[in-house]
């Protein structure tokens, strides 16, 4: 880990005890186990007064035109395909039109970024593919390899990277219009590549809701059926 990575992640993780953040974590049933596995942290409204230098805040894209712009976000560190630290994905804890934001200081396109890719064990022959960070974290809690597409992006690039890396892909998409469209796209594209893919089925809106409603053991049993 680089010095800047250590400093910023430690700072954000120390903010998890913030009362507003704790209220959100409790509401979403995000446990210490989830936070540990995802390396999650929190940006509170006092970041501008923290020990983090303004030059570092600018470098990490936390400032825009000198103004702080990412307060009240749960954040997850991002890593490139080679494992280099390149910023954060932030999830607003209050309702906003766009809940997820990329806070990156190394230029890359979110349409090509696969979260958690470099964290999957090299020996793994299968991988769960999720839409968002919460479902990704839930699968990690169940002990399975997983990545996040960071939305229902219909990206052939992401799918081709995953298809070349793993023998079997297991898709966890939401039971909504965007999720149904993503499943159709994946089924068609991976079918053209003649690659094996399965789709996890349940009756909740998403796997995060399934985990909260049914618990870790039931979620583990559900996912085990597709390995």
N, C-alpha and C positions, 0 to 999 in steps of 0.2 A: 504494500500500500504506500502511496506517495504521502508526503507530508501534508499537502493540501487536502487530500482525501481523508486522512486520519483526523485532521483538525475539524473539518466540516461535518463529517459523519458523527464524530463524538459530540459536537455542539448540538446537532439536530436531535441526536438520541437523548441527550440530557434534557431536551425540551419536552420529552414525552410525558413528563410529570405535570405539565401545565394543566390547570383545571379544565379549560375548554377542550383540550385534546383528550383528556381522560374521559370526559363526557361522551365525546364522539367514539372513542375506542370501546367504551362500555355499550353504547347504543348498537354498534356494529359487531359486538362480540369478538373483538380483536384482542386476543390473549397475548401474554408475554412470549409464548411459544411462537405465535405468528410473527410478532415484532422481531424476535431473534432470527428466525429463518429468512425473513425478507430484508433484514437490516434497516427496517423502517425508522424514520425520525420525524420530527415535527418542526416547522418553521412558525414561530409565534410573532406577534406584532412588535416584539422587542428586539428583533434581529439587528435593526439599525443601531441599537445601543450596545450590541454584543462586542466581544473581543475580536470578531471577524473583521479584518481590515476592509475598508471600502474598495480598495483595489481588487481584493479577493472576491468580494461580492459582485463587482463588475465582471471579473473574469468568469465567474460561474453563472453569468446571465441572470443574477438575482436583482440587478438594477437595470432600469431602462431610462435613458436620458437623466441619470442621476437619481431617479425615484425608485424606491423599493416597491416591488410588485407581487411578491408571492407569500404574503403573510397568511396564516391560518391554513396551511397546507400540510398534509401528511406526505412525506417524501420517501422515495426509494432510490438508492444509488444505481446509476446506469453504467454498464460496461460494454465495450465494443467486442467484436467477435474474438479479438486476441486477448481479451481480458483487461484492457486498459480502462481506467476510470474516466468517464466523460460527462459526468453531471448527474442530474436527478430527474425522475418523473414525479410530479407533484399532483396530489389529489386534494382539491378543495374540500374542507370539511363542512362548509355551508353550501346551500343550494345556489348554483350558478349555471348559466347557459352551457358553459363548457367546464366540466368538472376536472378533467385531467389536463395537465400542462407539462411540456418538456422544458426542463431547466438545464440545458446542455451548453457546455463551453467548448466542446469539440464538435465541429460541424458534421452532422450527418442527417439524413432524412428520416423522419419518423415512419415513413412508408416502407423503409427497409430495415428498421431496427426491431430486433426480436429480444425481448427482455428475458434474462435468465439463461440465454443460450450457452454462454461460456461456463455456467455453473453446473450444467448437467455432466455427470460422470462420463468419461470417454468410453467406458465399457457398455454403457446403456444402449440397448438395441431398439427401445421404444421410448416415446415421449408423449405426455399429455400436452395439448395445445389449447390455451385458453384465450378469452377475449380481454380480460382485465387483470389488474394486479391482485385484487382480493381473491379471485378464483385460483390464480397462480399460487398465492400463499396458502390457501386451503389445501391444495394438492401436496404442497411441500410438507404441510402438517401431517398429512396421511402417509408420508414417506416415499412418494413417487416422484420421478423426474418430470419437470414441467417447464414450459415457457409461456410467455404472454405475447400476443400479437398487438396489444395496446389499442384495442378497438376492433370493430368488425371490418377492418380494412381488407379489401379483396386484392391482395398483393400476390402476384405470381412469383415475384422474387423471393418473398418470405417462404412460400410453400416449396419452391424449388430448393432453397437452402436446407429446409427441414427434411425434405424427401431424400436429399443426397446424404444427409447425416444419419438418419434413423431408418431402420427397416420397417417400423410400424409407427403410424401416427394415430393418436386417439384424441379426437376433437371434443372440447367442452364448450359449446356455444349456448347463448341464452335462448330461452323460449319466447322470443319476440321477433318482430319483423326483420330487424337487423341480423339477429342470430340465424333465422331461417335462410335469409339471403346468403349469409356467409357459408352455411352448411352446403347449400346448393352449389356455390362457387367452388368450394373445396372438393366436393364430390366429383364435379365435372373435370376440374383441372388435374387432380391426382389420378382420376380415371384415365385421362389422356396419357399420363406418365406411367400408367400401369403400376401404381404404387398402392400399398395396402393402407386403408384408413378405416377407422371405426368412429362412431358418434355416440357419446354418452347420453342415455335417455333417462329423464326423470320428470316429475310433474311440477317442480318449482320453477320460478322465473329464471333462476340461474343457480350454479353450483354453490355460490356463497349463501344464498337463501336456503338451499338444501342442507348445507352444513349447519347453519344456525338452527334450523327446524328439527334436524334429526341427529346431530352430533357427529363427532369424529369417527366413531366406530362404524356407524351406518354409512358414512361417506366413504370410508376406506373399503368397506364391503362392496359398495356400488362400483367404485372404480376398479376394484380387483376383478370384476366380471369381464372387463374389457382388455385385460393384459394377456 
